[in-house]
């Protein structure tokens, strides 16, 4: 699980605890500690414009996530990633880095095989373009979520300039009757997940 901006370690651990208690799972949290609102937003924008810049801007989180994904891929079974808000940007850029390093080492076929074992659930995502080899992606956005609403058209346009290495995954818009200011709330997304489908352990 990788979360978004403006959340310190304590708040992210609350997210993790809430998710685990709700679904009875043991989700591993990749800490994305806040650097302050201005820097967080700057890092997010950098990550949307360039996977390399994004990886460097969030190097601690990206490197930790990199190691966790590789560790999961070295075991059997599926690697399931839950990404929220800016966490989708960090995750995408980390997956691009894994892809690049494997291809640089002549392991393109291995990357294709590993990509098939990765599944992503994106909630309130700020990133909507992903490495094309990863096909198991479900993106959900609550109606009125300003983060997804703003970033989707920008990335749809951006994709036209970056070729066919990425695929656009538009979020499925879900009805939300609460205040618009709460449409991007992590806790509301966990409630949505609970209503929509059950996370497998």
N, C-alpha and C positions, 0 to 999 in steps of 0.2 A: 504494500500500500504506500502510495506517494501522494502527499497532500499539497496544498497551495500556499499562497503568500500570506504574510501578516499573521503567521501562527508560530508561537514559540514552542519549545520542546514539550512543555507541560500541556499546552492545548492539543498538540498532535498526539500525545499519549492518551488524552481524553478521547480523541477521535478513535484511536486504536481500541481502547477499552470498550467504547460504545459499540463499535462494529463487532468485536469479538463476543460481547454479551448478547447482542441482538441475534447473531447467527450461530453462536456456539462454535466459532472457528478460532484458529490461532493465527491471525494475520500478522505477518512480519511488517513492522513499520520502518520505512526508510526516512530518517529524519531530514526534513527540509527546513532548517531553522531560519527564522526571519532575519533579514539584514536591515529592516526598516522598510516602510512602505515604498519610498522613492526608489531605493536600490532593488527591492523585490520586483517592482514593475519594470525597471530598466533591464533586469536580468531576464524577465519573461519576454520582453520585446526582442532582446538579443537572441533568445532561444528560438523565437518564431522566425526570425530573419536568417539565422545561420545555425546549423547544428553544431559546428565547431565552436562558435562564440558562446552558444548556450551551454555546451559541455564545460567549457572553461569557466564561465561565469558562476556556475553552480558545481564547481569541481568536486567538493567534498561529497555532496549528495549524489552526484552523477557517478563518481567512482565507487561509492558504497553500493548503489543500485546495480552498477555494472557487475560487481563481484557477486551480488546476490542472484542476479539473473544467470550468470555463468554457472554458479553453484547449482542452481535449480536445473539447468539444462544438462549438467553432467550426471544428474540422477535420472531415473525413469519417470515417465508421465508428463503431464502438462504443467507449464509454468503459468500461473494465473496472476494477473496484475490488475489491481484496482487503483485507478488514478483519478485524482480530483483536482480541478482547476489548473494551476500552474504545474501541478504534478504530471499532467499529460504532456507538457512541453519537455520537462526533464526526462520523462520516460522515453518519448519519441527520440530525443537526441542521443540518449544512451543506447537505444536499439540501433540507431544509425551508426554509432561508434563501433558496436559489436560487429555489425555487418561489414563495415569498412575494414576492420582489422582481419576478419576472416578472409575476405576477398583479397586483401594485400598479401596474405599468406597462401594464396592459391586454393582456398577452401570454399569456393562459391557454392558447390553442391552441398557441403556441410551446412552452410548458412540457410539454404533453402529448406533442408530437412529440419533444422532447429527452429526456424521461423514457423513451421507448421505446428510446433508444440507450444507456441505462445498464444495465450488468449488474453484479451484486454477488455475490461469493463471501465469505460470512461464516464465520469459523472461531472456535470458542470464544467466540461473540458474547455480549455483555452486553445488546445491544439486539435486540429481536425484532419491533418495530413500525416500519413504513416508510411513506413517502408512497405512497398507494394507486395512483398512476399508474405507479410503478416495479414492473414485474411479473417481471423477470428477476433473481430472487434465489435463491441456493442457500445454505442455512445448514447447517453441519455441526458436530456436537458429539461429542466422544469420551465414551464411557460413563464416568461418574464425574466429569466436568468440573463442579466446584462452581459456577463462574461462571454457566454457562448454566442449570444446575439451579436456582439460586436466583432468577435474574432472570426466567425464563420465566413462572412462575405469577404473579409480581407484575405483569408487564407485560400478561399476559392479562387480569387483573382491571382494570388501569388503562385498558386500551383501551375498556372499557365506559363510561368517563366522558368520553372525549375525542371521541366521535362517529365518523363514517365517513371521516375524512380520512386515516386510517392503516389499514394492513392488517397482520395478525399473520402472521409467518412462523416457524413452529416449526422448530427444527433437526432434521435427520435424525440420530438417535443411532447412532453407530458403535461397534462392539465394540472394547474396549481392554483388553489383558491385562496392561499394565504397572501399576506402583504408582499408586494414586489421586492421590498428590501430583503426579504427572507428567502427569495427564490434561489439564491446561490448558497444557502446554508448547507453545510455538510450533513447535519443531522436530518434535514428534510430529505436529502438524497438517500440517506440510509433507510429512512421510512419508505421512500419510493421503491428502493431495492426490495425491501421486505414485502411490499404489496405486489411487485411485478414478478419476481422469481426468487427462488431459494439459492443462496450460494452454497455450492458443495464444498465439503472439507477437502 
